[in-house]
C-alpha cells in the first residue's frame, strides 16, 4: 500500500518498471514523473506518481491482436 508522499530512489523505480535509471530520469525531465531533488544529482520519485504513470500507460491486450 502506498503511503502518502512516499519517495523511492531512481534505481528502485527503474526496477519496478524493469527499465534503466536513465529512462526514469528522462521521465522526470519530461514531466511524466513527479520527483524531488535531495542532492546535486540525487532524485527521489513519488511512488504515487510512478503508480499513476503505470495506470496511464495500461494497454488493452485486444489492441495488439486486431
PDBQT receptor file of N, H, CA, C and O in Angstrom, charges set to zero:
ATOM      1  N   UNK A   1       0.846  -1.189   0.000  1.00  0.00    +0.000 N 
ATOM      2  CA  UNK A   1       0.000   0.000   0.000  1.00  0.00    +0.000 C 
ATOM      3  C   UNK A   1       0.883   1.242   0.000  1.00  0.00    +0.000 C 
ATOM      4  O   UNK A   1       1.891   1.291   0.705  1.00  0.00    +0.000 OA
ATOM      5  N   UNK A   2       0.512   2.225  -0.775  1.00  0.00    +0.000 N 
ATOM      6  H   UNK A   2      -0.307   2.185  -1.348  1.00  0.00    +0.000 HD
ATOM      7  CA  UNK A   2       1.288   3.452  -0.886  1.00  0.00    +0.000 C 
ATOM      8  C   UNK A   2       0.997   4.378   0.281  1.00  0.00    +0.000 C 
ATOM      9  O   UNK A   2      -0.155   4.643   0.624  1.00  0.00    +0.000 OA
ATOM     10  N   UNK A   3       2.067   4.855   0.875  1.00  0.00    +0.000 N 
ATOM     11  H   UNK A   3       3.003   4.639   0.596  1.00  0.00    +0.000 HD
ATOM     12  CA  UNK A   3       1.923   5.869   1.918  1.00  0.00    +0.000 C 
ATOM     13  C   UNK A   3       1.895   7.229   1.241  1.00  0.00    +0.000 C 
ATOM     14  O   UNK A   3       2.602   7.441   0.256  1.00  0.00    +0.000 OA
ATOM     15  N   UNK A   4       1.085   8.161   1.755  1.00  0.00    +0.000 N 
ATOM     16  H   UNK A   4       0.511   7.989   2.555  1.00  0.00    +0.000 HD
ATOM     17  CA  UNK A   4       1.057   9.495   1.144  1.00  0.00    +0.000 C 
ATOM     18  C   UNK A   4       2.455  10.117   1.132  1.00  0.00    +0.000 C 
ATOM     19  O   UNK A   4       3.131  10.166   2.160  1.00  0.00    +0.000 OA
ATOM     20  N   UNK A   5       2.871  10.583  -0.024  1.00  0.00    +0.000 N 
ATOM     21  H   UNK A   5       2.322  10.543  -0.859  1.00  0.00    +0.000 HD
ATOM     22  CA  UNK A   5       4.167  11.241  -0.144  1.00  0.00    +0.000 C 
ATOM     23  C   UNK A   5       5.360  10.314  -0.114  1.00  0.00    +0.000 C 
ATOM     24  O   UNK A   5       6.495  10.780  -0.016  1.00  0.00    +0.000 OA
ATOM     25  N   UNK A   6       5.135   8.994  -0.197  1.00  0.00    +0.000 N 
ATOM     26  H   UNK A   6       4.213   8.615  -0.277  1.00  0.00    +0.000 HD
ATOM     27  CA  UNK A   6       6.244   8.037  -0.150  1.00  0.00    +0.000 C 
ATOM     28  C   UNK A   6       7.195   8.277  -1.316  1.00  0.00    +0.000 C 
ATOM     29  O   UNK A   6       6.768   8.449  -2.458  1.00  0.00    +0.000 OA
ATOM     30  N   UNK A   7       8.484   8.285  -1.014  1.00  0.00    +0.000 N 
ATOM     31  H   UNK A   7       8.831   8.144  -0.087  1.00  0.00    +0.000 HD
ATOM     32  CA  UNK A   7       9.511   8.504  -2.025  1.00  0.00    +0.000 C 
ATOM     33  C   UNK A   7      10.341   7.244  -2.200  1.00  0.00    +0.000 C 
ATOM     34  O   UNK A   7      10.619   6.530  -1.237  1.00  0.00    +0.000 OA
ATOM     35  N   UNK A   8      10.732   6.980  -3.436  1.00  0.00    +0.000 N 
ATOM     36  H   UNK A   8      10.506   7.560  -4.219  1.00  0.00    +0.000 HD
ATOM     37  CA  UNK A   8      11.626   5.865  -3.720  1.00  0.00    +0.000 C 
ATOM     38  C   UNK A   8      12.770   6.367  -4.587  1.00  0.00    +0.000 C 
ATOM     39  O   UNK A   8      12.628   7.354  -5.309  1.00  0.00    +0.000 OA
ATOM     40  N   UNK A   9      13.898   5.686  -4.511  1.00  0.00    +0.000 N 
ATOM     41  H   UNK A   9      14.014   4.884  -3.925  1.00  0.00    +0.000 HD
ATOM     42  CA  UNK A   9      15.027   6.148  -5.316  1.00  0.00    +0.000 C 
ATOM     43  C   UNK A   9      14.849   5.744  -6.779  1.00  0.00    +0.000 C 
ATOM     44  O   UNK A   9      14.031   4.887  -7.114  1.00  0.00    +0.000 OA
ATOM     45  N   UNK A  10      15.621   6.371  -7.617  1.00  0.00    +0.000 N 
ATOM     46  H   UNK A  10      16.286   7.067  -7.345  1.00  0.00    +0.000 HD
ATOM     47  CA  UNK A  10      15.511   6.170  -9.069  1.00  0.00    +0.000 C 
ATOM     48  C   UNK A  10      15.777   4.716  -9.440  1.00  0.00    +0.000 C 
ATOM     49  O   UNK A  10      15.124   4.163 -10.324  1.00  0.00    +0.000 OA
ATOM     50  N   UNK A  11      16.735   4.104  -8.762  1.00  0.00    +0.000 N 
ATOM     51  H   UNK A  11      17.266   4.553  -8.043  1.00  0.00    +0.000 HD
ATOM     52  CA  UNK A  11      17.078   2.713  -9.048  1.00  0.00    +0.000 C 
ATOM     53  C   UNK A  11      15.893   1.780  -8.760  1.00  0.00    +0.000 C 
ATOM     54  O   UNK A  11      15.611   0.872  -9.541  1.00  0.00    +0.000 OA
ATOM     55  N   UNK A  12      15.213   2.006  -7.652  1.00  0.00    +0.000 N 
ATOM     56  H   UNK A  12      15.442   2.744  -7.018  1.00  0.00    +0.000 HD
ATOM     57  CA  UNK A  12      14.060   1.175  -7.302  1.00  0.00    +0.000 C 
ATOM     58  C   UNK A  12      12.909   1.415  -8.275  1.00  0.00    +0.000 C 
ATOM     59  O   UNK A  12      12.226   0.473  -8.675  1.00  0.00    +0.000 OA
ATOM     60  N   UNK A  13      12.695   2.675  -8.656  1.00  0.00    +0.000 N 
ATOM     61  H   UNK A  13      13.251   3.440  -8.330  1.00  0.00    +0.000 HD
ATOM     62  CA  UNK A  13      11.650   2.985  -9.639  1.00  0.00    +0.000 C 
ATOM     63  C   UNK A  13      11.950   2.266 -10.958  1.00  0.00    +0.000 C 
ATOM     64  O   UNK A  13      11.043   1.743 -11.605  1.00  0.00    +0.000 OA
ATOM     65  N   UNK A  14      13.227   2.244 -11.351  1.00  0.00    +0.000 N 
ATOM     66  H   UNK A  14      13.964   2.668 -10.825  1.00  0.00    +0.000 HD
ATOM     67  CA  UNK A  14      13.623   1.547 -12.576  1.00  0.00    +0.000 C 
ATOM     68  C   UNK A  14      13.384   0.047 -12.446  1.00  0.00    +0.000 C 
ATOM     69  O   UNK A  14      12.958  -0.595 -13.406  1.00  0.00    +0.000 OA
ATOM     70  N   UNK A  15      13.650  -0.513 -11.278  1.00  0.00    +0.000 N 
ATOM     71  H   UNK A  15      13.996   0.009 -10.499  1.00  0.00    +0.000 HD
ATOM     72  CA  UNK A  15      13.421  -1.940 -11.065  1.00  0.00    +0.000 C 
ATOM     73  C   UNK A  15      11.928  -2.266 -11.155  1.00  0.00    +0.000 C 
ATOM     74  O   UNK A  15      11.547  -3.298 -11.707  1.00  0.00    +0.000 OA
ATOM     75  N   UNK A  16      11.094  -1.391 -10.615  1.00  0.00    +0.000 N 
ATOM     76  H   UNK A  16      11.404  -0.553 -10.166  1.00  0.00    +0.000 HD
ATOM     77  CA  UNK A  16       9.645  -1.609 -10.668  1.00  0.00    +0.000 C 
ATOM     78  C   UNK A  16       9.161  -1.632 -12.119  1.00  0.00    +0.000 C 
ATOM     79  O   UNK A  16       8.331  -2.464 -12.487  1.00  0.00    +0.000 OA
ATOM     80  N   UNK A  17       9.681  -0.718 -12.941  1.00  0.00    +0.000 N 
ATOM     81  H   UNK A  17      10.356  -0.043 -12.642  1.00  0.00    +0.000 HD
ATOM     82  CA  UNK A  17       9.271  -0.659 -14.353  1.00  0.00    +0.000 C 
ATOM     83  C   UNK A  17      10.107  -1.551 -15.259  1.00  0.00    +0.000 C 
ATOM     84  O   UNK A  17       9.846  -1.641 -16.459  1.00  0.00    +0.000 OA
ATOM     85  N   UNK A  18      11.113  -2.212 -14.687  1.00  0.00    +0.000 N 
ATOM     86  H   UNK A  18      11.325  -2.139 -13.712  1.00  0.00    +0.000 HD
ATOM     87  CA  UNK A  18      12.028  -3.045 -15.467  1.00  0.00    +0.000 C 
ATOM     88  C   UNK A  18      12.641  -2.246 -16.619  1.00  0.00    +0.000 C 
ATOM     89  O   UNK A  18      12.601  -2.649 -17.781  1.00  0.00    +0.000 OA
ATOM     90  N   UNK A  19      13.204  -1.105 -16.250  1.00  0.00    +0.000 N 
ATOM     91  H   UNK A  19      13.236  -0.777 -15.306  1.00  0.00    +0.000 HD
ATOM     92  CA  UNK A  19      13.862  -0.233 -17.224  1.00  0.00    +0.000 C 
ATOM     93  C   UNK A  19      15.151   0.289 -16.589  1.00  0.00    +0.000 C 
ATOM     94  O   UNK A  19      15.535  -0.142 -15.501  1.00  0.00    +0.000 OA
ATOM     95  N   UNK A  20      15.803   1.201 -17.264  1.00  0.00    +0.000 N 
ATOM     96  H   UNK A  20      15.491   1.551 -18.147  1.00  0.00    +0.000 HD
ATOM     97  CA  UNK A  20      17.057   1.748 -16.742  1.00  0.00    +0.000 C 
ATOM     98  C   UNK A  20      16.792   2.986 -15.881  1.00  0.00    +0.000 C 
ATOM     99  O   UNK A  20      15.777   3.661 -16.051  1.00  0.00    +0.000 OA
ATOM    100  N   UNK A  21      17.701   3.275 -14.967  1.00  0.00    +0.000 N 
ATOM    101  H   UNK A  21      18.526   2.726 -14.829  1.00  0.00    +0.000 HD
ATOM    102  CA  UNK A  21      17.587   4.522 -14.209  1.00  0.00    +0.000 C 
ATOM    103  C   UNK A  21      17.581   5.753 -15.124  1.00  0.00    +0.000 C 
ATOM    104  O   UNK A  21      16.937   6.754 -14.813  1.00  0.00    +0.000 OA
ATOM    105  N   UNK A  22      18.287   5.679 -16.233  1.00  0.00    +0.000 N 
ATOM    106  H   UNK A  22      18.811   4.865 -16.486  1.00  0.00    +0.000 HD
ATOM    107  CA  UNK A  22      18.312   6.789 -17.197  1.00  0.00    +0.000 C 
ATOM    108  C   UNK A  22      16.909   7.041 -17.750  1.00  0.00    +0.000 C 
ATOM    109  O   UNK A  22      16.510   8.191 -17.930  1.00  0.00    +0.000 OA
ATOM    110  N   UNK A  23      16.172   5.988 -18.017  1.00  0.00    +0.000 N 
ATOM    111  H   UNK A  23      16.496   5.053 -17.872  1.00  0.00    +0.000 HD
ATOM    112  CA  UNK A  23      14.793   6.121 -18.513  1.00  0.00    +0.000 C 
ATOM    113  C   UNK A  23      13.934   6.841 -17.470  1.00  0.00    +0.000 C 
ATOM    114  O   UNK A  23      13.124   7.700 -17.817  1.00  0.00    +0.000 OA
ATOM    115  N   UNK A  24      14.112   6.493 -16.207  1.00  0.00    +0.000 N 
ATOM    116  H   UNK A  24      14.770   5.795 -15.925  1.00  0.00    +0.000 HD
ATOM    117  CA  UNK A  24      13.368   7.152 -15.130  1.00  0.00    +0.000 C 
ATOM    118  C   UNK A  24      13.740   8.626 -15.078  1.00  0.00    +0.000 C 
ATOM    119  O   UNK A  24      12.864   9.483 -14.964  1.00  0.00    +0.000 OA
ATOM    120  N   UNK A  25      15.041   8.931 -15.160  1.00  0.00    +0.000 N 
ATOM    121  H   UNK A  25      15.753   8.235 -15.252  1.00  0.00    +0.000 HD
ATOM    122  CA  UNK A  25      15.464  10.336 -15.147  1.00  0.00    +0.000 C 
ATOM    123  C   UNK A  25      14.868  11.094 -16.332  1.00  0.00    +0.000 C 
ATOM    124  O   UNK A  25      14.485  12.256 -16.190  1.00  0.00    +0.000 OA
ATOM    125  N   UNK A  26      14.787  10.457 -17.487  1.00  0.00    +0.000 N 
ATOM    126  H   UNK A  26      15.098   9.514 -17.602  1.00  0.00    +0.000 HD
ATOM    127  CA  UNK A  26      14.164  11.098 -18.650  1.00  0.00    +0.000 C 
ATOM    128  C   UNK A  26      12.690  11.383 -18.397  1.00  0.00    +0.000 C 
ATOM    129  O   UNK A  26      12.186  12.439 -18.780  1.00  0.00    +0.000 OA
ATOM    130  N   UNK A  27      12.001  10.454 -17.759  1.00  0.00    +0.000 N 
ATOM    131  H   UNK A  27      12.410   9.596 -17.448  1.00  0.00    +0.000 HD
ATOM    132  CA  UNK A  27      10.583  10.661 -17.426  1.00  0.00    +0.000 C 
ATOM    133  C   UNK A  27      10.420  11.832 -16.460  1.00  0.00    +0.000 C 
ATOM    134  O   UNK A  27       9.445  12.579 -16.541  1.00  0.00    +0.000 OA
ATOM    135  N   UNK A  28      11.376  11.988 -15.547  1.00  0.00    +0.000 N 
ATOM    136  H   UNK A  28      12.168  11.380 -15.482  1.00  0.00    +0.000 HD
ATOM    137  CA  UNK A  28      11.346  13.117 -14.606  1.00  0.00    +0.000 C 
ATOM    138  C   UNK A  28      11.533  14.422 -15.376  1.00  0.00    +0.000 C 
ATOM    139  O   UNK A  28      10.770  15.371 -15.198  1.00  0.00    +0.000 OA
ATOM    140  N   UNK A  29      12.546  14.462 -16.227  1.00  0.00    +0.000 N 
ATOM    141  H   UNK A  29      13.166  13.691 -16.371  1.00  0.00    +0.000 HD
ATOM    142  CA  UNK A  29      12.847  15.669 -17.010  1.00  0.00    +0.000 C 
ATOM    143  C   UNK A  29      11.686  16.025 -17.932  1.00  0.00    +0.000 C 
ATOM    144  O   UNK A  29      11.378  17.202 -18.120  1.00  0.00    +0.000 OA
ATOM    145  N   UNK A  30      11.039  15.004 -18.511  1.00  0.00    +0.000 N 
ATOM    146  H   UNK A  30      11.289  14.048 -18.358  1.00  0.00    +0.000 HD
ATOM    147  CA  UNK A  30       9.906  15.231 -19.414  1.00  0.00    +0.000 C 
ATOM    148  C   UNK A  30       8.624  15.610 -18.684  1.00  0.00    +0.000 C 
ATOM    149  O   UNK A  30       7.625  15.955 -19.315  1.00  0.00    +0.000 OA
ATOM    150  N   UNK A  31       8.650  15.546 -17.347  1.00  0.00    +0.000 N 
ATOM    151  H   UNK A  31       9.462  15.266 -16.834  1.00  0.00    +0.000 HD
ATOM    152  CA  UNK A  31       7.479  15.903 -16.560  1.00  0.00    +0.000 C 
ATOM    153  C   UNK A  31       6.459  14.779 -16.419  1.00  0.00    +0.000 C 
ATOM    154  O   UNK A  31       5.339  15.005 -15.960  1.00  0.00    +0.000 OA
ATOM    155  N   UNK A  32       6.846  13.569 -16.812  1.00  0.00    +0.000 N 
ATOM    156  H   UNK A  32       7.756  13.385 -17.184  1.00  0.00    +0.000 HD
ATOM    157  CA  UNK A  32       5.924  12.437 -16.713  1.00  0.00    +0.000 C 
ATOM    158  C   UNK A  32       5.947  11.787 -15.330  1.00  0.00    +0.000 C 
ATOM    159  O   UNK A  32       5.023  11.058 -14.969  1.00  0.00    +0.000 OA
ATOM    160  N   UNK A  33       6.988  12.047 -14.568  1.00  0.00    +0.000 N 
ATOM    161  H   UNK A  33       7.739  12.639 -14.861  1.00  0.00    +0.000 HD
ATOM    162  CA  UNK A  33       7.098  11.534 -13.204  1.00  0.00    +0.000 C 
ATOM    163  C   UNK A  33       7.413  12.693 -12.270  1.00  0.00    +0.000 C 
ATOM    164  O   UNK A  33       8.271  13.527 -12.560  1.00  0.00    +0.000 OA
ATOM    165  N   UNK A  34       6.712  12.732 -11.156  1.00  0.00    +0.000 N 
ATOM    166  H   UNK A  34       6.015  12.054 -10.921  1.00  0.00    +0.000 HD
ATOM    167  CA  UNK A  34       7.000  13.746 -10.144  1.00  0.00    +0.000 C 
ATOM    168  C   UNK A  34       8.127  13.230  -9.256  1.00  0.00    +0.000 C 
ATOM    169  O   UNK A  34       8.128  12.074  -8.832  1.00  0.00    +0.000 OA
ATOM    170  N   UNK A  35       9.073  14.100  -8.989  1.00  0.00    +0.000 N 
ATOM    171  H   UNK A  35       9.073  15.039  -9.333  1.00  0.00    +0.000 HD
ATOM    172  CA  UNK A  35      10.214  13.726  -8.165  1.00  0.00    +0.000 C 
ATOM    173  C   UNK A  35      10.678  14.942  -7.381  1.00  0.00    +0.000 C 
ATOM    174  O   UNK A  35      10.259  16.071  -7.636  1.00  0.00    +0.000 OA
ATOM    175  N   UNK A  36      11.534  14.686  -6.444  1.00  0.00    +0.000 N 
ATOM    176  H   UNK A  36      11.875  13.768  -6.237  1.00  0.00    +0.000 HD
ATOM    177  CA  UNK A  36      12.142  15.771  -5.684  1.00  0.00    +0.000 C 
ATOM    178  C   UNK A  36      13.646  15.563  -5.672  1.00  0.00    +0.000 C 
ATOM    179  O   UNK A  36      14.131  14.432  -5.643  1.00  0.00    +0.000 OA
ATOM    180  N   UNK A  37      14.368  16.654  -5.695  1.00  0.00    +0.000 N 
ATOM    181  H   UNK A  37      13.975  17.573  -5.719  1.00  0.00    +0.000 HD
ATOM    182  CA  UNK A  37      15.825  16.586  -5.689  1.00  0.00    +0.000 C 
ATOM    183  C   UNK A  37      16.282  16.652  -4.235  1.00  0.00    +0.000 C 
ATOM    184  O   UNK A  37      15.863  17.534  -3.485  1.00  0.00    +0.000 OA
ATOM    185  N   UNK A  38      17.142  15.718  -3.843  1.00  0.00    +0.000 N 
ATOM    186  H   UNK A  38      17.482  15.002  -4.452  1.00  0.00    +0.000 HD
ATOM    187  CA  UNK A  38      17.652  15.744  -2.477  1.00  0.00    +0.000 C 
ATOM    188  C   UNK A  38      19.161  15.972  -2.439  1.00  0.00    +0.000 C 
ATOM    189  O   UNK A  38      19.776  15.970  -1.373  1.00  0.00    +0.000 OA
ATOM    190  N   UNK A  39      19.735  16.165  -3.597  1.00  0.00    +0.000 N 
ATOM    191  H   UNK A  39      19.236  16.167  -4.463  1.00  0.00    +0.000 HD
ATOM    192  CA  UNK A  39      21.162  16.445  -3.717  1.00  0.00    +0.000 C 
ATOM    193  C   UNK A  39      21.433  16.930  -5.122  1.00  0.00    +0.000 C 
ATOM    194  O   UNK A  39      20.521  16.984  -5.946  1.00  0.00    +0.000 OA
ATOM    195  N   UNK A  40      22.686  17.286  -5.410  1.00  0.00    +0.000 N 
ATOM    196  H   UNK A  40      23.427  17.242  -4.740  1.00  0.00    +0.000 HD
ATOM    197  CA  UNK A  40      23.009  17.821  -6.738  1.00  0.00    +0.000 C 
ATOM    198  C   UNK A  40      22.598  16.910  -7.897  1.00  0.00    +0.000 C 
ATOM    199  O   UNK A  40      22.159  17.390  -8.942  1.00  0.00    +0.000 OA
ATOM    200  N   UNK A  41      22.741  15.600  -7.708  1.00  0.00    +0.000 N 
ATOM    201  H   UNK A  41      23.097  15.210  -6.859  1.00  0.00    +0.000 HD
ATOM    202  CA  UNK A  41      22.385  14.658  -8.770  1.00  0.00    +0.000 C 
ATOM    203  C   UNK A  41      21.506  13.524  -8.244  1.00  0.00    +0.000 C 
ATOM    204  O   UNK A  41      21.408  12.464  -8.863  1.00  0.00    +0.000 OA
ATOM    205  N   UNK A  42      20.877  13.755  -7.107  1.00  0.00    +0.000 N 
ATOM    206  H   UNK A  42      20.957  14.616  -6.604  1.00  0.00    +0.000 HD
ATOM    207  CA  UNK A  42      20.101  12.694  -6.462  1.00  0.00    +0.000 C 
ATOM    208  C   UNK A  42      18.624  13.074  -6.436  1.00  0.00    +0.000 C 
ATOM    209  O   UNK A  42      18.245  14.127  -5.922  1.00  0.00    +0.000 OA
ATOM    210  N   UNK A  43      17.803  12.196  -6.999  1.00  0.00    +0.000 N 
ATOM    211  H   UNK A  43      18.111  11.341  -7.416  1.00  0.00    +0.000 HD
ATOM    212  CA  UNK A  43      16.356  12.407  -7.040  1.00  0.00    +0.000 C 
ATOM    213  C   UNK A  43      15.659  11.286  -6.289  1.00  0.00    +0.000 C 
ATOM    214  O   UNK A  43      16.184  10.181  -6.155  1.00  0.00    +0.000 OA
ATOM    215  N   UNK A  44      14.477  11.593  -5.808  1.00  0.00    +0.000 N 
ATOM    216  H   UNK A  44      14.050  12.490  -5.918  1.00  0.00    +0.000 HD
ATOM    217  CA  UNK A  44      13.573  10.582  -5.279  1.00  0.00    +0.000 C 
ATOM    218  C   UNK A  44      12.249  10.768  -6.012  1.00  0.00    +0.000 C 
ATOM    219  O   UNK A  44      11.782  11.889  -6.210  1.00  0.00    +0.000 OA
ATOM    220  N   UNK A  45      11.663   9.660  -6.403  1.00  0.00    +0.000 N 
ATOM    221  H   UNK A  45      12.043   8.749  -6.242  1.00  0.00    +0.000 HD
ATOM    222  CA  UNK A  45      10.417   9.651  -7.169  1.00  0.00    +0.000 C 
ATOM    223  C   UNK A  45       9.261   9.412  -6.208  1.00  0.00    +0.000 C 
ATOM    224  O   UNK A  45       9.348   8.574  -5.310  1.00  0.00    +0.000 OA
ATOM    225  N   UNK A  46       8.180  10.156  -6.409  1.00  0.00    +0.000 N 
ATOM    226  H   UNK A  46       8.110  10.836  -7.139  1.00  0.00    +0.000 HD
ATOM    227  CA  UNK A  46       6.983   9.910  -5.626  1.00  0.00    +0.000 C 
ATOM    228  C   UNK A  46       6.355   8.617  -6.131  1.00  0.00    +0.000 C 
ATOM    229  O   UNK A  46       6.034   8.489  -7.313  1.00  0.00    +0.000 OA
ATOM    230  N   UNK A  47       6.185   7.659  -5.219  1.00  0.00    +0.000 N 
ATOM    231  H   UNK A  47       6.447   7.763  -4.259  1.00  0.00    +0.000 HD
ATOM    232  CA  UNK A  47       5.625   6.363  -5.610  1.00  0.00    +0.000 C 
ATOM    233  C   UNK A  47       4.240   6.533  -6.245  1.00  0.00    +0.000 C 
ATOM    234  O   UNK A  47       3.904   5.829  -7.198  1.00  0.00    +0.000 OA
ATOM    235  N   UNK A  48       3.450   7.449  -5.727  1.00  0.00    +0.000 N 
ATOM    236  H   UNK A  48       3.722   8.021  -4.953  1.00  0.00    +0.000 HD
ATOM    237  CA  UNK A  48       2.113   7.677  -6.287  1.00  0.00    +0.000 C 
ATOM    238  C   UNK A  48       2.212   8.119  -7.747  1.00  0.00    +0.000 C 
ATOM    239  O   UNK A  48       1.387   7.725  -8.571  1.00  0.00    +0.000 OA
ATOM    240  N   UNK A  49       3.211   8.931  -8.068  1.00  0.00    +0.000 N 
ATOM    241  H   UNK A  49       3.881   9.251  -7.398  1.00  0.00    +0.000 HD
ATOM    242  CA  UNK A  49       3.413   9.383  -9.440  1.00  0.00    +0.000 C 
ATOM    243  C   UNK A  49       3.796   8.205 -10.341  1.00  0.00    +0.000 C 
ATOM    244  O   UNK A  49       3.348   8.119 -11.485  1.00  0.00    +0.000 OA
ATOM    245  N   UNK A  50       4.618   7.312  -9.824  1.00  0.00    +0.000 N 
ATOM    246  H   UNK A  50       4.982   7.381  -8.895  1.00  0.00    +0.000 HD
ATOM    247  CA  UNK A  50       5.005   6.125 -10.583  1.00  0.00    +0.000 C 
ATOM    248  C   UNK A  50       3.782   5.248 -10.843  1.00  0.00    +0.000 C 
ATOM    249  O   UNK A  50       3.607   4.725 -11.944  1.00  0.00    +0.000 OA
ATOM    250  N   UNK A  51       2.946   5.092  -9.829  1.00  0.00    +0.000 N 
ATOM    251  H   UNK A  51       3.088   5.516  -8.935  1.00  0.00    +0.000 HD
ATOM    252  CA  UNK A  51       1.731   4.290  -9.996  1.00  0.00    +0.000 C 
ATOM    253  C   UNK A  51       0.772   4.931 -10.998  1.00  0.00    +0.000 C 
ATOM    254  O   UNK A  51       0.105   4.228 -11.757  1.00  0.00    +0.000 OA
ATOM    255  N   UNK A  52       0.701   6.269 -11.002  1.00  0.00    +0.000 N 
ATOM    256  H   UNK A  52       1.243   6.840 -10.385  1.00  0.00    +0.000 HD
ATOM    257  CA  UNK A  52      -0.144   6.966 -11.983  1.00  0.00    +0.000 C 
ATOM    258  C   UNK A  52       0.381   6.733 -13.395  1.00  0.00    +0.000 C 
ATOM    259  O   UNK A  52      -0.399   6.520 -14.322  1.00  0.00    +0.000 OA
ATOM    260  N   UNK A  53       1.704   6.772 -13.559  1.00  0.00    +0.000 N 
ATOM    261  H   UNK A  53       2.338   6.945 -12.806  1.00  0.00    +0.000 HD
ATOM    262  CA  UNK A  53       2.308   6.539 -14.871  1.00  0.00    +0.000 C 
ATOM    263  C   UNK A  53       1.979   5.130 -15.363  1.00  0.00    +0.000 C 
ATOM    264  O   UNK A  53       1.656   4.933 -16.534  1.00  0.00    +0.000 OA
ATOM    265  N   UNK A  54       2.064   4.164 -14.468  1.00  0.00    +0.000 N 
ATOM    266  H   UNK A  54       2.327   4.325 -13.517  1.00  0.00    +0.000 HD
ATOM    267  CA  UNK A  54       1.739   2.784 -14.831  1.00  0.00    +0.000 C 
ATOM    268  C   UNK A  54       0.279   2.684 -15.257  1.00  0.00    +0.000 C 
ATOM    269  O   UNK A  54      -0.042   2.089 -16.286  1.00  0.00    +0.000 OA
ATOM    270  N   UNK A  55      -0.588   3.267 -14.462  1.00  0.00    +0.000 N 
ATOM    271  H   UNK A  55      -0.327   3.751 -13.626  1.00  0.00    +0.000 HD
ATOM    272  CA  UNK A  55      -2.030   3.211 -14.758  1.00  0.00    +0.000 C 
ATOM    273  C   UNK A  55      -2.344   3.916 -16.086  1.00  0.00    +0.000 C 
ATOM    274  O   UNK A  55      -3.132   3.419 -16.891  1.00  0.00    +0.000 OA
ATOM    275  N   UNK A  56      -1.725   5.066 -16.299  1.00  0.00    +0.000 N 
ATOM    276  H   UNK A  56      -1.085   5.470 -15.645  1.00  0.00    +0.000 HD
ATOM    277  CA  UNK A  56      -1.966   5.855 -17.514  1.00  0.00    +0.000 C 
ATOM    278  C   UNK A  56      -1.547   5.105 -18.779  1.00  0.00    +0.000 C 
ATOM    279  O   UNK A  56      -2.141   5.286 -19.842  1.00  0.00    +0.000 OA
ATOM    280  N   UNK A  57      -0.538   4.275 -18.656  1.00  0.00    +0.000 N 
ATOM    281  H   UNK A  57      -0.056   4.128 -17.792  1.00  0.00    +0.000 HD
ATOM    282  CA  UNK A  57       0.011   3.591 -19.825  1.00  0.00    +0.000 C 
ATOM    283  C   UNK A  57      -0.454   2.151 -19.972  1.00  0.00    +0.000 C 
ATOM    284  O   UNK A  57       0.096   1.394 -20.771  1.00  0.00    +0.000 OA
ATOM    285  N   UNK A  58      -1.465   1.775 -19.204  1.00  0.00    +0.000 N 
ATOM    286  H   UNK A  58      -1.912   2.391 -18.555  1.00  0.00    +0.000 HD
ATOM    287  CA  UNK A  58      -2.009   0.432 -19.357  1.00  0.00    +0.000 C 
ATOM    288  C   UNK A  58      -2.537   0.268 -20.770  1.00  0.00    +0.000 C 
ATOM    289  O   UNK A  58      -3.080   1.202 -21.360  1.00  0.00    +0.000 OA
ATOM    290  N   UNK A  59      -2.370  -0.922 -21.298  1.00  0.00    +0.000 N 
ATOM    291  H   UNK A  59      -1.928  -1.681 -20.819  1.00  0.00    +0.000 HD
ATOM    292  CA  UNK A  59      -2.863  -1.197 -22.649  1.00  0.00    +0.000 C 
ATOM    293  C   UNK A  59      -3.894  -2.315 -22.601  1.00  0.00    +0.000 C 
ATOM    294  O   UNK A  59      -3.882  -3.167 -21.713  1.00  0.00    +0.000 OA
ATOM    295  N   UNK A  60      -4.758  -2.284 -23.555  1.00  0.00    +0.000 N 
ATOM    296  H   UNK A  60      -4.768  -1.592 -24.276  1.00  0.00    +0.000 HD
ATOM    297  CA  UNK A  60      -5.754  -3.326 -23.706  1.00  0.00    +0.000 C 
ATOM    298  C   UNK A  60      -5.148  -4.381 -24.624  1.00  0.00    +0.000 C 
ATOM    299  O   UNK A  60      -4.816  -4.073 -25.768  1.00  0.00    +0.000 OA
ATOM    300  N   UNK A  61      -4.995  -5.619 -24.150  1.00  0.00    +0.000 N 
ATOM    301  H   UNK A  61      -5.264  -5.868 -23.220  1.00  0.00    +0.000 HD
ATOM    302  CA  UNK A  61      -4.381  -6.653 -24.999  1.00  0.00    +0.000 C 
ATOM    303  C   UNK A  61      -5.080  -6.826 -26.339  1.00  0.00    +0.000 C 
ATOM    304  O   UNK A  61      -4.444  -7.198 -27.325  1.00  0.00    +0.000 OA
ATOM    305  N   UNK A  62      -6.363  -6.565 -26.385  1.00  0.00    +0.000 N 
ATOM    306  H   UNK A  62      -6.880  -6.263 -25.584  1.00  0.00    +0.000 HD
ATOM    307  CA  UNK A  62      -7.102  -6.699 -27.643  1.00  0.00    +0.000 C 
ATOM    308  C   UNK A  62      -6.583  -5.747 -28.703  1.00  0.00    +0.000 C 
ATOM    309  O   UNK A  62      -6.686  -6.038 -29.894  1.00  0.00    +0.000 OA
ATOM    310  N   UNK A  63      -6.024  -4.611 -28.294  1.00  0.00    +0.000 N 
ATOM    311  H   UNK A  63      -5.940  -4.375 -27.326  1.00  0.00    +0.000 HD
ATOM    312  CA  UNK A  63      -5.493  -3.640 -29.247  1.00  0.00    +0.000 C 
ATOM    313  C   UNK A  63      -4.297  -4.189 -30.021  1.00  0.00    +0.000 C 
ATOM    314  O   UNK A  63      -4.000  -3.716 -31.118  1.00  0.00    +0.000 OA
ATOM    315  N   UNK A  64      -3.613  -5.176 -29.461  1.00  0.00    +0.000 N 
ATOM    316  H   UNK A  64      -3.855  -5.560 -28.570  1.00  0.00    +0.000 HD
ATOM    317  CA  UNK A  64      -2.441  -5.737 -30.118  1.00  0.00    +0.000 C 
ATOM    318  C   UNK A  64      -2.784  -6.845 -31.113  1.00  0.00    +0.000 C 
ATOM    319  O   UNK A  64      -1.959  -7.220 -31.947  1.00  0.00    +0.000 OA
ATOM    320  N   UNK A  65      -3.997  -7.359 -31.018  1.00  0.00    +0.000 N 
ATOM    321  H   UNK A  65      -4.667  -7.055 -30.341  1.00  0.00    +0.000 HD
ATOM    322  CA  UNK A  65      -4.358  -8.505 -31.839  1.00  0.00    +0.000 C 
ATOM    323  C   UNK A  65      -5.501  -8.206 -32.786  1.00  0.00    +0.000 C 
ATOM    324  O   UNK A  65      -6.279  -9.099 -33.123  1.00  0.00    +0.000 OA
ATOM    325  N   UNK A  66      -5.611  -6.965 -33.217  1.00  0.00    +0.000 N 
ATOM    326  H   UNK A  66      -4.979  -6.240 -32.943  1.00  0.00    +0.000 HD
ATOM    327  CA  UNK A  66      -6.662  -6.581 -34.172  1.00  0.00    +0.000 C 
ATOM    328  C   UNK A  66      -6.214  -6.882 -35.572  1.00  0.00    +0.000 C 
ATOM    329  O   UNK A  66      -6.954  -6.633 -36.524  1.00  0.00    +0.000 OA
TER     330      UNK A  66
